[in-house]
Amino acid sequence: MAATESAPYLAGTVDIRAAGPRCKMLLGDLDGDGRMEIVMVQPGSRKDVRYIPHQVQCVTAFDLLGNRLWQTGTPHPEAGGPGADYPAQLYDWDGDGRLEVLCVMEDRFVALEGATGKIKRTHPLPDPQAHDCIIIANVSGNDRPGDILLKDRYSRMWAMDRDFRLLWTHEGNIGHFPWPYDWDGDGRDEVMAGYDMLSPEGRVMWSCRGLDDHADCIWTGDVNGDGEPEIVIGGSVTVLYDRHGRELWRYEGSIESQHVALGKFRSDLPGLQIAGLDRIIRGGREKPGKDGMFLLDAEGSEVWKEERTTSGWLTIIETLRGWDDGPLDYILAFRRGGGLYPALYDGHMRTAVQFPADGYAAHADLLGSGREQVVIYDHETASVYSGSPVDLSASVSGAPLKMSKRLYSSTLYPGGEV
């Protein structure tokens, strides 16, 4: 059956040139008016982040109508590229009902007031390289997440409480973006730190076996419908574990499982499905690379694999739900290269929505309407698209919008929960 492809509605554009080049976008309701704002985070001029990661050079906030609200720091014309995470998140860390921008600037952990960009708090880092990314967790068992996990590029992690006191440290193969979640339901998060499951105290409870390299992304959800959340890890292969450390299956039909995305993409298959992105040929300056998407069923069997005919090896995929009123999720794919623009794919690998602009993508329910919008952005323009007409000058309730865990866990290596 042929795909029914629809064109998205262009709700508005924002000139983001004042933020400087090579920024990452964060989305959140900075001023509590019921509409989200755009926060552009620019890294410093470091070009090689394989071992020593980025810090933040400048943060710039815009509203959805294109007004620049504030800027902290000075944009650098030679900012480094997005080859690693930028250490920045939006979150109400102090619990006052307003978002802060949490970031690492000038070798310090900094909390900026979301509404103004003014510095609220700063703290020294627990280690000079503890700034690969910022992860917000609840390992302390408080009424809301407020602990901060910091890490270096690949091997060390530090857990800090809401007063930024050191709780514990961990060394191991921690991958790119460890994922905190309360798998045993005791009110405290465990942490899937790459291939190691850590207790809330930072103790290794179990480890994945027979996996090479490192974990690129981590998802959790009830994949097989048994009532318990499983853990999907994309790395050298794609694997499914139960919360006790028992491997349920592994898919070895990929060269490198760079990204996975968990969701309900097919109505004709039981349980959840796992979309993946295989880096088939790693490219470089003088050789084109190639990647391809794939889909697995709840038992780890391959449903389909993309036979890509163009070059491009840096695709990022995410699960997107709430684009329309349909019951199924979509696969959002962007940074495809080879002339392929960002798009939403259904569970049959058909293009459901083709975006007319190229660039990176961020998505959220910007107005509290119950529908998600997708923002495609490059160095100059952020274009807001929706599945139906929306008015970006309005808000549904006028009440502050809740910041979801997905939005305060922004990363180049998307993980998540279903």
N, C-alpha and C positions, 0 to 999 in steps of 0.2 A: 504494500500500500504506500502511495506517495506521501511525503510529508506535507502538512499544511503549514507553510511558512508564513509568518505574519511580520509586518514591519512595526517597529516600536514607535511610540509617540515621543517626539523631542519636547520635553517639558521646559527646558531652559539651558542656557550656557553661562559659565562663569569664567572670566579672564583670570587665570592664576599665575600670570607671568611674574607678578610681584613677589611670589614665593621663591623664585629661583628655579634652576633646572634640577631634574632628577629627584623630584620629591615623591614621597609616599602619602597617600590620602587616608585619613581617619575620619569617621563620621560619628557625630553625637550631638545631643541637644545641649549646647554650651550655656545658654542663657535661660533655659527652662521655660521657653515660650511655646512648646509643643511642636516646634519645627527643628530638624537637625541642622547643624552647621557643618562646614567643610574645614578640616584642619590639614594643612599641607606641611609635611615634615621633611626638611632637607638635611642630608648628612654632611659631614665635613668632607674635606678634599682627599681623604684616603682612597686610593684606587684599588689596592690589593687587600681584600678582607678575608683571605683564606684562613688566616691564623689570628690576626688581631682585628676585631670587628669595628664597625662604625660607631661613632658618636653623633649626636645631633648638633647641627650647625645653626639652624634657624627653624622657627615654628611660626606659621602664618594662618590666621583664621579668616574665613569668608562666610557670609551668609549665602543662602541659596539664590538670592537675587543678584549676587555679584559684588556686594559691598565688602571691602576689606575691613575687618573688625579690629584686628590688632596684629602686631608682629613682634616676636621676641627673638633677638639675635639678628645677624646680618647675613643675607643670602650670599653664597660664594659662587662665582661663575664657573669654578672648576670642581663642583661637588662630585663626590664619588658616585658610582653607579649602584644599582640594586642587585648586587651579587650576594648580598647577605641581608639579614633583618636590620631595620633601623630601631634602636632601643627607645620606643615611644608607645604609649597607650593612653586612651581616654578612659577615666574611671573616677567615680566619687570615692576617693580613698579615705577621706576623713569623715564620711558619713553625714555631711551637712546638707545633702540633697542637691548639690551642684557638682558638675564634673570638674576634674582637674586634668591637665596634660602631664602625665608622668613620663620623664625622659632622662637621659644621661647627657649632660652638657658640661664641657670643661672638666671632665674627670669627677663629676659629682652627680648624685641622684637628685633630681630636681622635680618639684611639684609646682606647676604653674596654675594659677586660677583660670579656669576655662573661660569665664566671661570677659576677662581683661588681659590675660597673658602675664599678669604680674606674678613674681615669685612668691609662693606661700611657704615652702619648706625646701631645705637642701640638706643632704647628708653625704658624708664621704662614702665612697664605694668600699665594699669589703675586700676588694682586690683590684689592682689596676686594670685587669682585663675582664672584670665582671660587668660587661655591657653588650653582650651579643644580642640579647633581647630582654624583654620584661614580661614576666608571667605573673598574673594575679591569682592567688589561691586561698584556700582556707584550711591550712594544716593545723591551725591552733584550735579549731572547734568553736569559733566565735559565731555570732548571730548572722554575720555576712562575711564574704571574702574580704580580707584586708592584708594578708601576708603577701610578700613580694619574693618571687624567685628570680634570681639573676644567674647568668652563666657566662663562661667564656665560650670560645667558638665550638669546642667539641668535647671537653673532658671534665670540667669542674662546674659545680653549681652551689649557690649559696641561698639559704632560706632566711628571710628577714621578717620580723613581725611588723605590726602596723606602726610601731614606734621606731622601726628600722634597726632593731636589735637582732643580732645574729642568733638564729635558732639552731641551725645545723649546716653542715657542708657535705657534699657528696662528690666522689670522683668515679668516673666510669665512662662508658660509651653513650653519651647522653643525647646524641643526635642534634637536630636543629631546634625543635620547639617542644619540650616536654609538656605533657597534658595532665592537669590536676582534675580529679573527679572522685567523688565519694562512692567507690564501688561497693563497699560493704555496708553502707547506710548508717554509719555510726556518728555522722555529723562532722567528720573530719575528712579532708581530701587525702587520698593516696595520690602519688605522682608517677605516671608512666614516663620515666626519664630515659628516652631512647629505647634500649632493649631491657632496661631494669625497671621492675615495679618497686617503688619505694613506699614505705609506711609513712604516716604523718610525721614520724620522728626522723625520717631520712634513712631508715634501715632498709637494706635490700631484702625484699620478701621472696622474689623469684626473678628469673631472667629468661629471656628468649634464648633458644638454643639453635646453633647451626646457621646463624645469620651473619653475613659479611658486611663490611663497610659500616654504615650507620643508619639510624631511622630518619627518614625524611619527613614523615607526617604520621599523625596518630588520630584515629577516630574511635568513638565508642557508641554502642547502641545495641538493641536486641536484634541482632542480625537474623538468627534462626528461629525466632518466635518462641523461645523456651521460657520467657519471662525474666531472663537475666541479661544484663548488658555484657556484650562481648567487646573485644578490643581488636581493631584492625590496624595493622602497622604496614606502611609502605617503606621499603628500603631496598636491600639487594633483591628481595622478593616481596610478594604480598602475603601476609599471614594473618590468621584469625586465632586469637587466644581467648579462653574464658578467664574470668577474673582471678582464678586460682593458679593460673600459669600453665594450664593444659592446652597444648596446641591442638586446634580442631581441624585446620587444614592450611596448606600453603599452595600458592599459585606461582609456578616457576616458568610461566610462558612469557616472561618479559625479560629484557636485558637489565633495566634499572627502573624500579617502580618509584618514580620521582614524586608523584602525587597520587593520592587516593581521595575519593569523596563518597561518603556513605549516604544513601537515601532510598526512597521508594520511587524508582524510576520506571518500573513496569508493573502493570496491574495483573499480568498473566503469570507472574512468578511469585512464589511464596516468600515471605520474609522481606528483608531488605536486600538491595543490590549494592555492589561496590564498583564505582567507576574508578578507572585508573589512568595514569599517563606513563607510558613507557618511553624512556629515552633510548631509542634504538641505536642511533649513531650520535655520539657526542661531537658537536661541531667546535669550531675555533675560528681564528682570524683568517685562516687560509683554506679551511675545508668546511663545506656545508654540513650541518647536522640534520637529523631526522627524528621525529617522535611520532607517537600514535596513541590515541585513546583506546581503552578497552573496557568491557563490562563483565563483571563476574556475578553469578547468582549467590544465594545464601550458603551454598555448599562449596563455593570456590571454583566452580566450573566456568569456563569461558563461554560467554553468551555471544559476544562479537569482539572483533578487533579492527581498528581503523587501518585501512590500506592507504596511507597517505601518499600523494603523488607530488607534493611540493616539499621544498626544504623548510627547515624550522625545527628547533629542538628544545625550545625554552617555554613551551606551553604551561600555563597554570590552570588547574581546574578546581572548581568549588561546587558544592551543592547549593542550589537556589530554590527556595520554596516561597510561595506567596506572590509570584509574579502575576498570576491570574487566579480565577476561581476553580481551576481544575484540581483534582485530588493528588496529582503526581508531582514529583520534584523534577527539576531540570538540572542539566550539567552546564554550568557557566564555564566557558573556555576562552582564555585571552592570552596575549603575548605569544601568538601562534607563529608569526613570521610567515614567509613564503607567500605573502599576499592574502592570507586568511585573517579576516577581521574577527573581533570578538563575537561570540554567538551563544545562544542557548540551544542545547541539543536535548532531545528526548531519549528515552531508554532504548530506542531502536536505532540510535545514532543518526537520526534525521534532524536537520536544522529546523528548529521551531521558530526561532527569532534571530534575525541577522542584524547586527548593529552596523550602522553606516560609517562609523568612525573607528580608527585604530587607536590602540593604547592599552594602558593598564585599566583595571576595573575594580570598583568597590560597589557594594550594594547594601541597602537598608530600607526599612519603612521610614522614609524621611518625614512624613507628615502624620504618622500615627493612624493611618487609614486601614491598616491590615493588609496592604499590598506593598510589595518590595519594588523599589526603583533601582536601576543600575546606572552608575556614573562611569563613563569612559573618559579617561584623561591622559594628556600628554604633557609636554613642558609648558604649553601655553593655555590650553582650554580644557575645562571640565564640562562634559555634556551629560545632562540628566535625561534618562529615557525611562518610560513607563509603558505598561501594557495597555493602559487606557488614559484618556486625558486627565491631567491633574493641574492644580493651581499651586505653584510653589510659594505664593505669597500668603497662602492660607494654612491653617492647622485645624485638625479635627476637633480638639478639645481645648487647646490653650494650656493644658496641664503639661508639666515636664514629661518628656518621653523616657521610658525605661531604657537603660543601657544593657543590652543582652550580652551574655558571656562571649558569643561569637565576636561582637564588636569590640569588647575590651580584651580580646585575645588575638589581635591583628598580627599577622605574620606572613612572610613570603612563602611559608610552607603550611598552608591551611590545614588545620585539624578541626575536630568538632564533636558534637553530640547529637544523637537522634533519639 
